[in-house]
Amino acid sequence: MFDKELQEKIARLAIHTIAQSDMSDAELLMNSYRSPLHKIFSEAHQSVNHKSVLLTEQQKTNGLINGINNKAIWEFYKSAIEVLSCGCPRNFRVADENLLVDCCLQDSEALILLDYARNSHMNFNPAYIDYQDYKRKALVLVENLKRNYKGINIVYFLSFPFEPFYWSESEITKIIKKAALPFGFNYFSKNEVLIGNEFWNYISAETDTIFHLKRILDNIATSEFISKYQFINEPKNKDKDFKRYTQILEEWYLFSDVDLCRRDEKIKSGLGQQTRAMRIYYQSLFNNEGYNYNRQNFLISL
């Protein structure tokens, strides 16, 4: 189970992604056949626009084959992975070569390197991955980093985050690792590959991670999304209907903003007649870049 802080961080990412999504109906649905989280974004898109879109069999096949092809949702994945793992992308300079690792995690015992398997066209289908190139990169990194991180275990994983959520880890091992990825096992052992739930549970150190993510997205991605988003993104609505305003914040896991609302009178008294402070107070919760952390940090300081 995610704690409140983690729920809130994921919710902020999801709200921004849904609000900014500009995918076509068919494109969004095709992606949904590759991932349960895409499926939720697809259903939200249809609900918001009050339409139902059916795909041809060829479009469904394209969705399975082509994987992720939308920048906004790919950014959601990357950001969610960093939030859950407490890791980040990292560039290593090795033998006059810059090697970028998609997500690097470190503690007192290990340096863990995670690459998301894909080709140059952002295709995540296992059949289209250059396993030989990833293996070369893994060997170079591990060999060289062992010299600089003595006493620390260096671990490299080739990762496939986007398999369907309803497969358990045991089914992943049985079905995918034995059937769908035979091409890659000339280079990587089964213990060097993370797929689907296995990947998400590893990075979060939790169980049922995808289900927790899905629950958060399900509560946000409804037919009322646009009206709720527009309502909470207008600061003056807090005074017009405080109950509805805070109710939406709670439903959407925005716990810090609920606390700020409850401290509203104290915050207003701290603003005084300061013009800049008042302007920050009346900024929106979300802008084109995502959640407005500058506003939040300023109000918390009052």
Contacts in CASP RR format, 6 or more apart in sequence:
PFRMAT RR
TARGET T0000
AUTHOR 0000-0000-0000
METHOD contacts of the structure
MODEL  1
MFDKELQEKIARLAIHTIAQSDMSDAELLMNSYRSPLHKIFSEAHQSVNH
KSVLLTEQQKTNGLINGINNKAIWEFYKSAIEVLSCGCPRNFRVADENLL
VDCCLQDSEALILLDYARNSHMNFNPAYIDYQDYKRKALVLVENLKRNYK
GINIVYFLSFPFEPFYWSESEITKIIKKAALPFGFNYFSKNEVLIGNEFW
NYISAETDTIFHLKRILDNIATSEFISKYQFINEPKNKDKDFKRYTQILE
EWYLFSDVDLCRRDEKIKSGLGQQTRAMRIYYQSLFNNEGYNYNRQNFLI
SL
1 206 0 8 1.000
1 212 0 8 1.000
2 10 0 8 1.000
2 206 0 8 1.000
2 212 0 8 1.000
2 216 0 8 1.000
4 253 0 8 1.000
4 255 0 8 1.000
6 83 0 8 1.000
6 84 0 8 1.000
7 216 0 8 1.000
7 253 0 8 1.000
7 255 0 8 1.000
8 253 0 8 1.000
8 254 0 8 1.000
8 255 0 8 1.000
8 256 0 8 1.000
9 83 0 8 1.000
10 80 0 8 1.000
10 83 0 8 1.000
10 84 0 8 1.000
10 213 0 8 1.000
10 216 0 8 1.000
10 253 0 8 1.000
11 216 0 8 1.000
11 220 0 8 1.000
11 252 0 8 1.000
11 253 0 8 1.000
11 254 0 8 1.000
12 254 0 8 1.000
12 290 0 8 1.000
12 291 0 8 1.000
13 76 0 8 1.000
13 79 0 8 1.000
13 80 0 8 1.000
13 83 0 8 1.000
14 76 0 8 1.000
14 216 0 8 1.000
14 217 0 8 1.000
14 220 0 8 1.000
14 221 0 8 1.000
15 220 0 8 1.000
15 229 0 8 1.000
15 252 0 8 1.000
15 286 0 8 1.000
15 291 0 8 1.000
16 286 0 8 1.000
16 290 0 8 1.000
16 291 0 8 1.000
17 41 0 8 1.000
17 72 0 8 1.000
17 73 0 8 1.000
17 75 0 8 1.000
17 76 0 8 1.000
18 41 0 8 1.000
18 44 0 8 1.000
18 45 0 8 1.000
18 48 0 8 1.000
18 220 0 8 1.000
18 221 0 8 1.000
18 225 0 8 1.000
18 229 0 8 1.000
19 225 0 8 1.000
19 229 0 8 1.000
19 286 0 8 1.000
20 72 0 8 1.000
20 288 0 8 1.000
20 290 0 8 1.000
21 28 0 8 1.000
21 41 0 8 1.000
21 45 0 8 1.000
21 70 0 8 1.000
21 72 0 8 1.000
21 73 0 8 1.000
22 72 0 8 1.000
23 31 0 8 1.000
23 45 0 8 1.000
23 70 0 8 1.000
23 72 0 8 1.000
23 73 0 8 1.000
25 45 0 8 1.000
25 46 0 8 1.000
25 49 0 8 1.000
25 51 0 8 1.000
25 53 0 8 1.000
26 53 0 8 1.000
26 55 0 8 1.000
26 59 0 8 1.000
27 69 0 8 1.000
27 70 0 8 1.000
28 38 0 8 1.000
28 41 0 8 1.000
28 42 0 8 1.000
28 45 0 8 1.000
28 70 0 8 1.000
29 42 0 8 1.000
29 53 0 8 1.000
29 55 0 8 1.000
29 59 0 8 1.000
30 55 0 8 1.000
30 59 0 8 1.000
30 60 0 8 1.000
30 62 0 8 1.000
30 63 0 8 1.000
30 66 0 8 1.000
31 38 0 8 1.000
31 41 0 8 1.000
31 42 0 8 1.000
31 63 0 8 1.000
31 67 0 8 1.000
31 68 0 8 1.000
31 69 0 8 1.000
31 70 0 8 1.000
31 73 0 8 1.000
32 38 0 8 1.000
32 39 0 8 1.000
32 41 0 8 1.000
32 42 0 8 1.000
32 43 0 8 1.000
33 39 0 8 1.000
33 60 0 8 1.000
33 63 0 8 1.000
33 64 0 8 1.000
34 63 0 8 1.000
34 64 0 8 1.000
34 66 0 8 1.000
34 67 0 8 1.000
34 68 0 8 1.000
34 124 0 8 1.000
34 162 0 8 1.000
35 68 0 8 1.000
35 161 0 8 1.000
35 162 0 8 1.000
35 163 0 8 1.000
35 164 0 8 1.000
35 165 0 8 1.000
36 164 0 8 1.000
36 165 0 8 1.000
36 166 0 8 1.000
36 210 0 8 1.000
36 214 0 8 1.000
37 73 0 8 1.000
37 76 0 8 1.000
37 77 0 8 1.000
37 210 0 8 1.000
37 213 0 8 1.000
37 214 0 8 1.000
37 217 0 8 1.000
38 68 0 8 1.000
38 73 0 8 1.000
40 214 0 8 1.000
40 217 0 8 1.000
40 218 0 8 1.000
40 221 0 8 1.000
41 73 0 8 1.000
41 217 0 8 1.000
41 221 0 8 1.000
43 221 0 8 1.000
44 217 0 8 1.000
44 220 0 8 1.000
44 221 0 8 1.000
44 222 0 8 1.000
44 225 0 8 1.000
46 52 0 8 1.000
46 53 0 8 1.000
47 221 0 8 1.000
47 222 0 8 1.000
47 223 0 8 1.000
47 225 0 8 1.000
48 223 0 8 1.000
48 225 0 8 1.000
48 226 0 8 1.000
50 223 0 8 1.000
64 125 0 8 1.000
65 123 0 8 1.000
65 125 0 8 1.000
66 123 0 8 1.000
66 125 0 8 1.000
67 122 0 8 1.000
67 123 0 8 1.000
67 124 0 8 1.000
67 125 0 8 1.000
67 162 0 8 1.000
68 74 0 8 1.000
68 77 0 8 1.000
68 122 0 8 1.000
68 124 0 8 1.000
68 162 0 8 1.000
69 122 0 8 1.000
74 122 0 8 1.000
77 161 0 8 1.000
77 162 0 8 1.000
78 102 0 8 1.000
80 213 0 8 1.000
81 103 0 8 1.000
81 161 0 8 1.000
81 203 0 8 1.000
82 88 0 8 1.000
82 103 0 8 1.000
84 200 0 8 1.000
84 203 0 8 1.000
84 204 0 8 1.000
84 206 0 8 1.000
84 209 0 8 1.000
85 103 0 8 1.000
85 105 0 8 1.000
85 114 0 8 1.000
85 203 0 8 1.000
85 204 0 8 1.000
86 105 0 8 1.000
87 103 0 8 1.000
87 104 0 8 1.000
87 105 0 8 1.000
88 103 0 8 1.000
88 104 0 8 1.000
89 100 0 8 1.000
89 101 0 8 1.000
89 102 0 8 1.000
89 103 0 8 1.000
89 104 0 8 1.000
90 100 0 8 1.000
90 101 0 8 1.000
90 104 0 8 1.000
91 98 0 8 1.000
91 99 0 8 1.000
91 100 0 8 1.000
91 101 0 8 1.000
92 98 0 8 1.000
92 99 0 8 1.000
92 100 0 8 1.000
92 101 0 8 1.000
92 141 0 8 1.000
92 144 0 8 1.000
92 145 0 8 1.000
93 99 0 8 1.000
94 140 0 8 1.000
94 141 0 8 1.000
94 144 0 8 1.000
94 145 0 8 1.000
95 140 0 8 1.000
95 144 0 8 1.000
97 140 0 8 1.000
99 137 0 8 1.000
99 140 0 8 1.000
99 141 0 8 1.000
101 113 0 8 1.000
101 114 0 8 1.000
101 115 0 8 1.000
101 141 0 8 1.000
102 114 0 8 1.000
102 115 0 8 1.000
102 116 0 8 1.000
102 159 0 8 1.000
103 113 0 8 1.000
103 114 0 8 1.000
103 116 0 8 1.000
103 203 0 8 1.000
104 111 0 8 1.000
104 112 0 8 1.000
104 113 0 8 1.000
104 114 0 8 1.000
105 111 0 8 1.000
105 112 0 8 1.000
105 114 0 8 1.000
105 203 0 8 1.000
106 112 0 8 1.000
108 152 0 8 1.000
109 152 0 8 1.000
109 153 0 8 1.000
110 152 0 8 1.000
110 153 0 8 1.000
110 154 0 8 1.000
110 155 0 8 1.000
111 145 0 8 1.000
111 149 0 8 1.000
111 152 0 8 1.000
111 153 0 8 1.000
111 154 0 8 1.000
111 155 0 8 1.000
112 155 0 8 1.000
112 157 0 8 1.000
113 138 0 8 1.000
113 141 0 8 1.000
113 142 0 8 1.000
113 154 0 8 1.000
113 155 0 8 1.000
113 156 0 8 1.000
113 157 0 8 1.000
114 156 0 8 1.000
114 157 0 8 1.000
114 159 0 8 1.000
114 194 0 8 1.000
114 203 0 8 1.000
115 134 0 8 1.000
115 137 0 8 1.000
115 138 0 8 1.000
115 156 0 8 1.000
115 157 0 8 1.000
115 158 0 8 1.000
115 159 0 8 1.000
116 124 0 8 1.000
116 159 0 8 1.000
116 160 0 8 1.000
116 161 0 8 1.000
117 124 0 8 1.000
117 126 0 8 1.000
117 129 0 8 1.000
117 134 0 8 1.000
117 158 0 8 1.000
117 159 0 8 1.000
117 160 0 8 1.000
118 124 0 8 1.000
118 129 0 8 1.000
119 128 0 8 1.000
119 129 0 8 1.000
119 130 0 8 1.000
124 160 0 8 1.000
124 162 0 8 1.000
126 160 0 8 1.000
126 176 0 8 1.000
126 180 0 8 1.000
126 181 0 8 1.000
126 183 0 8 1.000
126 184 0 8 1.000
127 183 0 8 1.000
129 183 0 8 1.000
129 184 0 8 1.000
131 158 0 8 1.000
131 183 0 8 1.000
131 184 0 8 1.000
131 186 0 8 1.000
131 187 0 8 1.000
131 188 0 8 1.000
132 187 0 8 1.000
134 158 0 8 1.000
134 187 0 8 1.000
134 188 0 8 1.000
135 187 0 8 1.000
135 188 0 8 1.000
138 156 0 8 1.000
138 158 0 8 1.000
138 188 0 8 1.000
138 192 0 8 1.000
141 154 0 8 1.000
141 156 0 8 1.000
142 154 0 8 1.000
142 156 0 8 1.000
145 154 0 8 1.000
146 154 0 8 1.000
156 192 0 8 1.000
157 192 0 8 1.000
157 193 0 8 1.000
157 194 0 8 1.000
157 202 0 8 1.000
158 188 0 8 1.000
158 192 0 8 1.000
158 193 0 8 1.000
158 194 0 8 1.000
159 193 0 8 1.000
159 194 0 8 1.000
159 195 0 8 1.000
159 199 0 8 1.000
160 193 0 8 1.000
160 194 0 8 1.000
160 195 0 8 1.000
160 196 0 8 1.000
160 199 0 8 1.000
161 196 0 8 1.000
161 199 0 8 1.000
161 200 0 8 1.000
162 196 0 8 1.000
163 172 0 8 1.000
163 176 0 8 1.000
163 195 0 8 1.000
163 196 0 8 1.000
163 197 0 8 1.000
164 196 0 8 1.000
165 196 0 8 1.000
165 197 0 8 1.000
165 210 0 8 1.000
165 211 0 8 1.000
165 214 0 8 1.000
167 175 0 8 1.000
167 176 0 8 1.000
167 196 0 8 1.000
167 197 0 8 1.000
168 197 0 8 1.000
169 197 0 8 1.000
169 198 0 8 1.000
169 201 0 8 1.000
172 195 0 8 1.000
172 196 0 8 1.000
172 197 0 8 1.000
172 198 0 8 1.000
173 190 0 8 1.000
173 198 0 8 1.000
176 195 0 8 1.000
177 185 0 8 1.000
177 190 0 8 1.000
177 193 0 8 1.000
177 195 0 8 1.000
181 193 0 8 1.000
181 195 0 8 1.000
184 193 0 8 1.000
194 202 0 8 1.000
196 210 0 8 1.000
197 208 0 8 1.000
197 209 0 8 1.000
197 210 0 8 1.000
200 209 0 8 1.000
200 210 0 8 1.000
200 213 0 8 1.000
201 207 0 8 1.000
201 208 0 8 1.000
201 209 0 8 1.000
203 209 0 8 1.000
206 212 0 8 1.000
216 253 0 8 1.000
219 251 0 8 1.000
219 252 0 8 1.000
219 253 0 8 1.000
220 251 0 8 1.000
220 252 0 8 1.000
220 253 0 8 1.000
228 248 0 8 1.000
228 251 0 8 1.000
228 252 0 8 1.000
229 286 0 8 1.000
231 237 0 8 1.000
231 244 0 8 1.000
231 245 0 8 1.000
231 248 0 8 1.000
232 245 0 8 1.000
232 248 0 8 1.000
232 249 0 8 1.000
232 252 0 8 1.000
232 254 0 8 1.000
232 257 0 8 1.000
232 285 0 8 1.000
233 284 0 8 1.000
233 285 0 8 1.000
233 286 0 8 1.000
234 284 0 8 1.000
235 281 0 8 1.000
235 282 0 8 1.000
235 283 0 8 1.000
235 284 0 8 1.000
235 285 0 8 1.000
236 282 0 8 1.000
237 244 0 8 1.000
237 245 0 8 1.000
238 245 0 8 1.000
238 246 0 8 1.000
238 261 0 8 1.000
238 264 0 8 1.000
242 261 0 8 1.000
245 261 0 8 1.000
246 258 0 8 1.000
246 261 0 8 1.000
246 262 0 8 1.000
249 255 0 8 1.000
249 257 0 8 1.000
249 258 0 8 1.000
249 261 0 8 1.000
250 258 0 8 1.000
254 285 0 8 1.000
256 296 0 8 1.000
256 300 0 8 1.000
257 285 0 8 1.000
257 296 0 8 1.000
260 267 0 8 1.000
260 296 0 8 1.000
260 299 0 8 1.000
260 300 0 8 1.000
266 302 0 8 1.000
267 281 0 8 1.000
267 299 0 8 1.000
267 302 0 8 1.000
268 281 0 8 1.000
270 277 0 8 1.000
270 302 0 8 1.000
271 277 0 8 1.000
271 278 0 8 1.000
271 281 0 8 1.000
271 302 0 8 1.000
272 278 0 8 1.000
277 298 0 8 1.000
280 294 0 8 1.000
280 295 0 8 1.000
280 298 0 8 1.000
280 299 0 8 1.000
281 295 0 8 1.000
281 299 0 8 1.000
283 292 0 8 1.000
283 294 0 8 1.000
283 295 0 8 1.000
284 292 0 8 1.000
284 295 0 8 1.000
285 291 0 8 1.000
285 292 0 8 1.000
285 295 0 8 1.000
286 292 0 8 1.000
END
